[in-house]
Structure formats: structure tokens, C-alpha cells
Amino acid sequence: MPAYRRTAALILLALFSIGSAPASVIYDWQPISNNDGLETDSGQVILTDQAYRAGSAYFDGWANYPIWEGEPPAPPEISYPDSPIEHASLRFQLPGWPEQLYVYANPPYGSERNADLYYLTADFTIVDAGLSGSLRMASSADDFGMTGDDNGLWTLYRANSDAPNRCGQDGCSGATGRWTLDPSSVPRVSEPGSLGLFALALLGVLVGSRRRKHGPSLANPRAR
């Protein structure tokens, strides 16, 4: 293959790779109201670009976690590379407890406490610039559960901890908020038509450059 063609092929391959590169789409937690001392502060849900474009994401830690018999072993080193949910987390504060609690999970990469993936159950549907559905998470000591209606308004139906002054067996509830899309995280893919026009222009420049380099012999071999 001539050098100029090889160069063009490599450049085009790089362009299409850039246009189709995987990305992550971020939703940030926006608190709306607290209830009886239950407060939410911040949180984040990160979906794969594929899940975002499909309009939904589902992960069931109960179904995905390894099954064992007898006494459970130490938390295995597990991860789920194909998970449509890359990260989920929430910071919240219980009434009568001075510190914020933080529950998180990273299914594709595992986490410092991989056993937490056992408790992650999420079912998201994309609505407007937010999410609806359900989310349940837990760490070794803290847990929460929430549901979101069709308008993207989420309500905690449970938030609890093993810490003193916890909310009792049923947990605290009632705080509300929204998972709001971070527009800057939405991947911008070049249109195929734009890439095609750029490719044609690039080939024209390369061919023109080669003709100027080799003179008239390229157009008319007898002109030597």
C-alpha cells in the first residue's frame, strides 16, 4: 500500500475511533426536602453511554452475587465489567447522628468492600433530564432505599444505620430529591456525514500533495 494511502487509512481509523469512544453519563443528586431530621446531601449515578442511549439501566446484585453453601466466606474479589451502572452513591444524615453516612458501589470495578455489590439493586429509566425507577444500596453498617416517579421525583422509603440513635428497625423515610443529568457528561458523537466530508477533504489534500511531489509523471507517464 502506498505511503499516502496508509497514512490516510490510519487517520480515518483514528477519527472513527474518537467518534465512537465509550463514555460515561453522570447524574447528580439534588436534594429537595428533608423529613424529621433525615437529610440527604449529595450523590451520583454514573451510567454507560450505551445505557444512556438505550434509555434504561438495570443491575441486580442479589441475582449476580456468587452463591455458596454453609458459612459465607470472606468477601470475594468480584466485579461486573458489563454492568450498565458504573457507580452509585449517596451521602445522608440520620436524626440525632452528627456524621454523614456514605454508601457507594462500583460494579464494573469492584470496591474496597466488594460485598456491597450484593445489596445493590437498581432499575433506572431515563426521563427528560433525570431518572425514575428504584435504587437500593447497603454497606456493612448503613443502607438506604428510594423510588422515583415518572416525573423524576425520588423519595427515600428507608435510610438506616447500625450507628447509635439510628432510625429503628424500619428506618427513617420521607426525604426527597432528583437525579439530575450533568449535560457536560453527555458524549457528543461526530455525525457520519461530517466524518465523510472530512475524509474526502483529507484524501484530496494527500493526493494533491503526492502529485505535486512527483510532478507530471503521475498524470502522464510519457511526459518524462
C-alpha positions as CSV (number, residue, x, y, z in Angstrom):
1,M,0.0,0.0,0.0
2,P,1.4,3.4,-0.9
3,A,2.5,5.5,2.0
4,Y,-0.1,8.2,1.4
5,R,-2.9,5.7,1.4
6,R,-1.6,4.1,4.6
7,T,-1.4,7.5,6.3
8,A,-5.0,8.3,5.2
9,A,-6.3,4.9,6.5
10,L,-4.6,5.4,9.9
11,I,-6.0,8.9,10.2
12,L,-9.5,7.8,9.3
13,L,-9.4,4.9,11.7
14,A,-8.4,7.4,14.5
15,L,-11.3,9.7,13.6
16,F,-13.9,6.9,13.7
17,S,-12.4,5.7,17.0
18,I,-12.8,9.1,18.5
19,G,-16.3,9.4,17.3
20,S,-17.3,6.0,18.8
21,A,-15.2,6.1,22.0
22,P,-17.1,4.8,25.1
23,A,-18.1,7.4,27.6
24,S,-20.0,7.7,30.9
25,V,-23.1,9.8,31.6
26,I,-23.4,11.4,35.1
27,Y,-26.5,12.1,37.2
28,D,-26.0,14.2,40.4
29,W,-28.3,14.1,43.4
30,Q,-30.2,17.3,44.0
31,P,-31.9,17.4,47.5
32,I,-35.4,18.9,47.6
33,S,-36.8,18.3,51.1
34,N,-35.8,16.7,54.4
35,N,-38.1,14.9,56.8
36,D,-38.0,14.5,60.6
37,G,-34.2,15.1,60.7
38,L,-33.4,12.8,57.7
39,E,-31.2,14.8,55.4
40,T,-29.6,14.0,52.0
41,D,-26.6,15.8,50.9
42,S,-25.1,14.6,47.6
43,G,-24.8,11.6,45.5
44,Q,-24.0,10.4,42.0
45,V,-25.2,7.8,39.5
46,I,-22.9,7.1,36.5
47,L,-24.3,5.1,33.6
48,T,-22.6,3.8,30.5
49,D,-23.1,5.7,27.3
50,Q,-24.9,2.5,25.9
51,A,-27.3,2.5,28.8
52,Y,-28.0,6.2,28.4
53,R,-28.8,5.8,24.7
54,A,-31.0,2.8,25.4
55,G,-33.0,4.8,27.9
56,S,-32.6,2.4,30.9
57,A,-30.2,0.6,33.2
58,Y,-30.7,-2.4,35.4
59,F,-28.5,-4.2,37.9
60,D,-29.5,-6.8,40.4
61,G,-26.8,-7.6,43.0
62,W,-28.9,-10.3,44.6
63,A,-29.0,-12.2,41.3
64,N,-25.4,-11.6,40.3
65,Y,-23.7,-12.4,43.5
66,P,-21.9,-15.8,43.8
67,I,-23.9,-18.5,45.7
68,W,-22.3,-20.5,48.4
69,E,-23.3,-23.2,50.9
70,G,-22.7,-23.1,54.6
71,E,-20.9,-20.1,56.2
72,P,-20.2,-17.3,53.8
73,P,-16.5,-16.8,53.0
74,A,-14.7,-13.5,53.1
75,P,-16.0,-11.1,50.5
76,P,-14.7,-12.4,47.2
77,E,-12.9,-10.2,44.7
78,I,-15.8,-9.6,42.3
79,S,-16.6,-7.1,39.6
80,Y,-19.1,-6.8,36.8
81,P,-17.4,-5.2,33.7
82,D,-20.6,-5.4,31.7
83,S,-22.7,-3.5,34.3
84,P,-24.7,-0.6,32.7
85,I,-24.2,1.2,36.1
86,E,-20.6,2.2,36.7
87,H,-21.2,4.0,40.0
88,A,-23.9,4.8,42.5
89,S,-23.6,6.6,45.8
90,L,-25.5,8.8,48.3
91,R,-24.5,10.8,51.4
92,F,-27.2,11.2,54.0
93,Q,-27.6,12.1,57.7
94,L,-29.9,10.5,60.2
95,P,-31.6,12.4,63.0
96,G,-29.5,12.6,66.2
97,W,-26.4,11.4,64.5
98,P,-23.7,14.1,63.9
99,E,-21.8,12.4,61.0
100,Q,-22.8,12.0,57.4
101,L,-23.1,8.4,56.1
102,Y,-21.8,7.4,52.7
103,V,-22.9,4.3,50.8
104,Y,-21.4,3.6,47.3
105,A,-20.7,0.8,44.9
106,N,-18.7,0.5,41.6
107,P,-20.0,-2.7,39.9
108,P,-17.6,-2.7,36.9
109,Y,-14.5,-2.2,39.1
110,G,-15.4,-3.8,42.5
111,S,-14.8,-1.6,45.5
112,E,-13.0,-1.5,48.8
113,R,-15.9,-3.6,50.1
114,N,-16.9,-5.8,47.2
115,A,-19.6,-7.4,49.3
116,D,-21.6,-4.2,49.0
117,L,-22.4,-5.2,45.4
118,Y,-24.6,-8.0,46.9
119,Y,-27.0,-5.3,48.1
120,L,-27.1,-3.0,45.1
121,T,-30.3,-3.3,43.2
122,A,-31.1,-0.6,40.7
123,D,-33.7,-0.1,37.9
124,F,-33.4,3.2,36.2
125,T,-35.4,4.7,33.4
126,I,-34.3,8.0,31.8
127,V,-37.0,10.7,31.9
128,D,-36.3,14.2,30.5
129,A,-33.1,15.4,32.2
130,G,-33.3,12.9,35.1
131,L,-34.1,9.4,36.2
132,S,-37.0,7.4,37.5
133,G,-37.2,3.9,38.9
134,S,-35.7,2.4,42.1
135,L,-32.4,2.2,43.9
136,R,-31.5,0.1,47.0
137,M,-27.9,0.1,48.4
138,A,-26.2,-1.0,51.6
139,S,-22.7,-1.2,53.1
140,S,-21.7,-3.3,56.1
141,A,-23.4,-0.8,58.5
142,D,-25.6,1.7,56.5
143,D,-28.3,1.3,53.9
144,F,-31.0,3.2,52.0
145,G,-33.7,2.6,49.5
146,M,-35.6,5.1,47.3
147,T,-38.1,5.2,44.4
148,G,-38.6,7.7,41.7
149,D,-41.9,8.5,40.0
150,D,-42.4,9.2,36.2
151,N,-41.6,12.9,36.7
152,G,-38.2,12.1,38.2
153,L,-39.1,12.9,41.8
154,W,-37.4,10.5,44.2
155,T,-38.5,9.7,47.8
156,L,-36.4,7.7,50.4
157,Y,-38.6,5.0,51.8
158,R,-35.8,3.8,54.1
159,A,-32.5,5.1,55.5
160,N,-30.8,3.4,58.4
161,S,-27.5,2.6,60.1
162,D,-26.1,0.4,62.8
163,A,-24.8,3.6,64.5
164,P,-26.4,4.7,67.8
165,N,-29.5,6.9,67.5
166,R,-30.5,5.1,64.4
167,C,-34.0,5.2,63.0
168,G,-35.2,1.9,64.3
169,Q,-35.9,-1.4,62.5
170,D,-37.9,0.2,59.7
171,G,-35.5,3.2,59.2
172,C,-36.3,6.8,58.5
173,S,-38.1,8.0,55.4
174,G,-39.6,10.9,53.5
175,A,-36.6,12.9,52.2
176,T,-37.0,13.8,48.5
177,G,-34.7,14.8,45.6
178,R,-33.9,14.3,42.0
179,W,-31.2,12.6,40.0
180,T,-30.3,15.4,37.6
181,L,-28.3,15.0,34.3
182,D,-24.9,16.6,34.1
183,P,-25.1,17.9,30.4
184,S,-21.4,18.2,30.1
185,S,-21.1,14.4,30.5
186,V,-23.3,13.5,27.5
187,P,-21.0,12.3,24.8
188,R,-21.0,14.3,21.5
189,V,-20.5,11.9,18.6
190,S,-19.5,13.4,15.3
191,E,-22.1,13.0,12.6
192,P,-21.2,10.3,9.9
193,G,-21.8,13.0,7.2
194,S,-19.2,15.3,8.8
195,L,-16.7,12.5,9.1
196,G,-17.3,11.6,5.5
197,L,-16.7,15.1,4.2
198,F,-13.6,15.5,6.3
199,A,-12.3,12.1,5.0
200,L,-12.8,13.2,1.3
201,A,-11.1,16.5,2.0
202,L,-8.2,14.8,3.6
203,L,-7.8,12.3,0.7
204,G,-7.9,15.2,-1.7
205,V,-5.1,17.0,0.2
206,L,-2.9,13.9,0.3
207,V,-3.4,13.0,-3.4
208,G,-2.7,16.6,-4.4
209,S,0.4,16.7,-2.3
210,R,1.7,13.5,-3.9
211,R,1.1,14.8,-7.4
212,R,3.0,18.0,-6.7
213,K,5.8,16.0,-5.3
214,H,6.1,13.6,-8.3
215,G,5.4,16.2,-11.0
216,P,3.7,15.5,-14.3
217,S,4.8,11.8,-14.4
218,L,1.9,10.9,-12.1
219,A,-0.7,12.3,-14.5
220,N,1.2,11.4,-17.8
221,P,4.0,8.9,-17.7
222,R,5.1,9.9,-21.2
223,A,5.8,13.4,-20.1
224,R,9.2,12.4,-18.8
